[in-house]
Amino acid sequence: MDTTAKPPRDLNPFGPVFRSRNPKVFLDLIGPAVRGFLLHKGRGRPHTEVETKNDALFDWAYKRDQPEMARLYELGKKSQWNASTDIDWSIDIDPLDPATVLLPDEILPLADVPEYRLLPARQQAVHRWALTSWILSQFLHGEQGALFAACQVTEAVQWMDGKLYASSQVVDEGRHVEVFHRYLADKLGKLYPINDNLYTIIDALMTDGRWDLKFLGMQILVEGLALGAFGTLRAATKEPLLRQILKNVITDEARHVTFGVIALREHYANLPERDRREREDWAYEITVMMRNRFLAHEFYDEYYGHVMSRRRWNKLVLESEFMNRFRTTLFRRLIPNLRRIHLLSDRVRPLYARLGLLVFENERAAPDLQAHDLLGEDGEPFARTQERVAE
């Protein structure tokens, strides 16, 4: 089967497009969109307050009746690693040294930008360093969102086994925040603000009071995309410290996505049709915003805003080999999970077809993946702790 994603026909990159035409989803997302795209709540300030309203569900029976979640909890306990001592921070990195290959041209959209190709080699290295910093900055911000979402999931999930596993994920996400921030601060020396698309996504899932939307938004969509992205970056980078970090983070993220699939597959199978349709449309809108977050507008503003229009930049990035590769690797992990949790019906399939993503619908979902699927040839340490949940 040809698993190369086709270039999308939809080149509108400006925020949530609300193509699903679901009025309930519009009302759910318009507040986060205003705060993210118009008010830029994530920019230009050291802190942002987000009003949350989920209920905390206490379970006084402590019933342990979810064996798959219990197994994930055991794996989570066994798989803990220390971001301070299990990573070799002594590795020295000069991001502008030609011998340091953070991310090569072929993994970045810059290769398809004529203005970049005309730059001297030193300036090209500066642009690669800055764009790599932007990419990792967005992962750092996403991990902070995941940290807070995992806290909410621990409160709101209805199963005791789910609460226990979610507590281990809180620890995982805190470690991810620590390790990405340290790499950016100590090794790259550059941190970008959160992208408006990513801020809107985090705002939407944090402010929605429904427990399943937190699972859908973070465990399935954000974490699922990150799992594919981390694998892509790890395969491309030659920098040994970054490879260490990504290997450990991938190990954790695989459990997180599996947790989301386990929690939602039966719940959505039995959800009333009207409610399930709303989740389908909500997931689609978030998927569009996740694609658009990789347009790197913050990087564009700093390095290319004075030489080309944003519209031209968007077109170059969306049609680049970089974006085609990211569609293949990122959404290859996401679309099968949406199918597994019953959110890829014939009604919404044309919407995903417009994004060139339906080619991935028959790929394996998170519970069916093994170590070599995520880490390649050196997946043995992962294999010892990430057993197939389906078995």
N, C-alpha and C positions, 0 to 999 in steps of 0.2 A: 504494500500500500504506500502511495506517495504521501509522506507526512510533512511535506514542505508547505508552509502556510502561504496562501495566495495573498498578494498585496491587497489591502482593503480599498474598497470604493469610497468609504467614508473618510474624507480628509478634513472634517470639521474638528479642530482640536480644542475648541474653547469651552472647557468645563463640561458639566453634565448636559447631555443633549436632550434628555427626556424623550427619546424616540419610542419608548415603550407606550407612551400616551396613557399611562395609568394615573388617574388623578390622585389616588391615595399615595402612590410612590412620589408623585410631584410634591405633595404636601409634606411627606416624610423628609424629603431631601432639600426642599427650598431653603429652609433655615440654615442647615450646614453650608449650602452653596453660597448664600449671601455672606455668611461669616467667612467663608474661605476665599471666594473669588472676588467679592466686592469690598469687604472690610479688611481682608488680608490679616485675619486674626493671628496667624502663625508667624507673621513677619515683624521685624523692627521692635521687638520687645523681648525681655528676658523670660517672661512667664505669660501663659494664657490660661484663664479660668474657663472651664467648660462645665456647665450645669448638667448634672446627671440625675436620673430619676428611676433607676431600676429598683425593684424590690429585692430584699435579701431574704432568701428562703431558708429557715432553720429546719433541720431534720432531726427530730427528737427520737425517732425510731432507729436511726443508724443502720438501716437495712442495707446489706451488701449483696445486691442481686444483679449486678452488671459485670459479668466475668470478663468481657473484652476491655472494659475500662479498668477493671482491677489489674489485668495483665499490663496495660499501659502504665499504670501507677508503679508496678513493680519494676518495669523497664526504666521508668523515669528516675526511680531511686538509685538503680544500679548505674545509671549513665551520667551522673553528676560529674562535672569537671570544674576545676578552679581556674578562673580567668587570670589570676595572678601568678600561679605556679605551674600550670600545665601548658602554658604558652611560652615560647622562648622569646621574651621581649628583648634579649640582648642582641638580636639581629639588627644590624645597622642598615638604614635605608636612606639613600639619596634619590628622591624621586626624579631629579633632573639628570642623573647619571645615565648615559646611553646603555650601560650594562644592566640597569634596573628596569625590568620590563613589568611595570604595574599592569597595564592592559595594552595590548598591541593595537595598532591602527585598525586591523581587520575586525576587532571586537567593538569598536567605537563608531558612531555615525560620522566622525570627522573625516573618514576616508572618502565620503561622498560629498564633502563640502569643498568646492574649488578654491575658495579663499584660504582654507587651511593648507591645501597642497602647495600653495605658493609661498608659504612662510618659510623662513630659515629653520634649520633643524632644531636649534635651541628653542625657538618660539613654539615649534610643534610640540616639543617636550613639555613646555609650560602648559600648553592647552590640554595635553593628555593628562598631566598631573591634576589640573583643575577639574577636568571632567570626571576623572576617577574619584576625586574628592567629593564632587557633587553626588555621584552615584552612591558612594558609601555614606554620605551625610543623610541621604533619603532613607537608606536602610537603618541608620541609627535612629532617626525620627520614627520610623515605622516600628522599631523594636520598643521604643518608649510607649507608643500607642498600644502595642501588644502587651506590654507589662500591665498597663492600667486595665485593658480589656480582660486579661486573665484574672485580675483581681475581681472584676465584676462577674465574670463567669463563675468563679468560686462561690460568690454570694448567691447567684441567681439560679444555677443549674439545679435540677430537681432530684438528681440521684446522688447518694452519698459517695459511691465509687467515683462519680464525676467530680465531686467536690475535692476528693482526695487527689485525683490526678491533676486537676486544675491548680491545686496548691503547689505541685511540683513544677508546673509550667510557669508560675509566678517567679520561682527561683531561676528557671531557665532564662526568662526574658530579662530579668535583672542582670544576669551574667552577660547577655548579649548587648545590652546597653553599655555595660562596663567595657567590654572588649572592643566594640566598634568606636566608642568615644576615645579610648586610649590610643587606638591605632591612628585615628584622625588627628588627635591633639599632639601625640608624641612623635609620630612617624611622618605624617603628611603635612601637618601644620596648617590645615585649611578646613574650615567648617562652613557649609552653606545653610541658609535657613530652610525650613520645611517648604516643599512645593505646595502650591494652592490645591492641586488635585488631591494630594495625600492628606493635607489638613482636612479637607472637606470629608474625605472618607472616614478619617478617625473621629471627627466631630459627629458624623452621622451615626456611627455604631456606638459611640460613647453616650450619646444623648437619647438614644432609643431605649425605652424601658423593657422591651421584649427580649427575653433571654436568648431565643433562637436567632434573632438578628445579630446578636453579638457573636454567636458561633459562626453564623454565615459570613458576616463581614470580616472577622479576624481569622478564624481557624481555616475557613474554606478559601476565601478570596485573597486577603492580604498575605497570610502565611503560605497559601498554595502558590501564589505568584513568587513570593520570596524564595521558596524552595527551588523553583526552576531557575531563578536569577542567580542564586548562590552557586548552583551547579555550573551554570554558564561561566560565571566569573572565575570559579576555581579551575575550570578546565583551560581557561585562557591565560591566567596570570602565571608568571614565572617567579614571582616574589614569594619566597618560602614562608615568611611570617603570615602573609595574607592567606596563603594556602592552608596553613595550620588553623587559622581562625575559622575560615569558611568550612573546613572539614568538620570541626566540632559543632559549629552552628547548624550545619545541615543535619547532623545526627539528631539534634533536638527538634528541629523544625519538622522532620518527618513524623515524629510522634504527635506533634501538635495538630498537623493536618489530619492524621488518622483519627485522632480524638474527635475532630469536627465531623468527619464522615460517619463515625459510629453513633454520635449523638443525634444527628439529624436525619439519617436515612429512614428510620421507622417513623419518626415524628412527622416528617413531611409526606410520607406515604399515606398517613392517616389524617392529614390536615384537610379541612374543608376546601373545596376547589377554589373558592374566592380568595381565601387566605394564601393558598399555595401559589396562585397566579400573582398575587402581590409580591411574594418572595421571589418568584421568577423575574419579575420586572425590576425589582430592587437590585437583584444580583447583576442583571444586565447593565443597569446604569452604573453600578460600582465598577464593573469590568471595563466600561468605556473610560471612566476616570483613571483607572489603573493603567490602561494603555497610554493615556495622555500624560501621565506623570513623567514618562520617560522622554518627553520632549525637551527637558532640561532647560526651561526658560530662564532660570536663575543664572545658569552658565552662559546662555545666549546673551542675556542682558549685559554681562560683564565683558564678553569677548567678541560678540558678533552683532550686537544691537546697533552699532554705528556703521556697519558695512552692508547690512541687508535687512529687509523687512522681516517681521516675525512670521508673516504668512509664508514667505519663501523658505525660512528656516524650518517651519513646520513641515512643509512639503518635502524638503530634502531629507529630514529625519524619518518621516513616516514611510518614505519610499526607499530608504537606504537598506543595504544589506544587513546593517546592525539591527534595524527594526524587524526585518524578516526573520533574522536569527532569534531575536528575543521573542517574537510571536511563537516561533517553533518551540523554544525551550521553556518559556514561562507558561504559556497557555496549554502546553502539552500536559502539564501537571494539574491545571485548573479545570479544564472542560470535562475530563472524565469524572472528576469528583462531583461536578454539578449534575452530570447524568446519574451518578450513583445515588444522589440524594433527591432525585425526582424533580430537578429544576431545569430540565432541558427538553421540554415538550415540543411537539410539532408547532405549537403556537409561537414560541420564541426562537425556534431554529433559524428562521429567515434573518432575524436580527444579528445572531452570531455569524451567519453566513456573510453578512455585509462586512464584518470585521475579519473575514478570512480564517475563522477559528474552528469551523465544524469538522475540519479534517482530523481533529484530535479526539473526537467523541468516543471512538472505540479503543483508545489507549487504556492502560490499566489505571485504576483509581488507587488512592494512597494505601489502603490496607493490603493491596496486592503487590506492592513494590518491594524489592529486595535491595541489598547493599549495592551491588554493582550497577543497579539502575540509577543510583543517585551519586555514587562516588567513583565509579569506574573501577579500574584495576586494583587500586589500593583501598578497597572497602572492607578489609577484614576486621579492623577494630570496630567498625560500625556493625558488621554482621553479628558480632558477639553479643551486642546489646539490643539490636533492632530486629527482633524476630518477626516473622510474618504474623500479624494479628489474626489473620483469617484462619490459621491452622490451629 
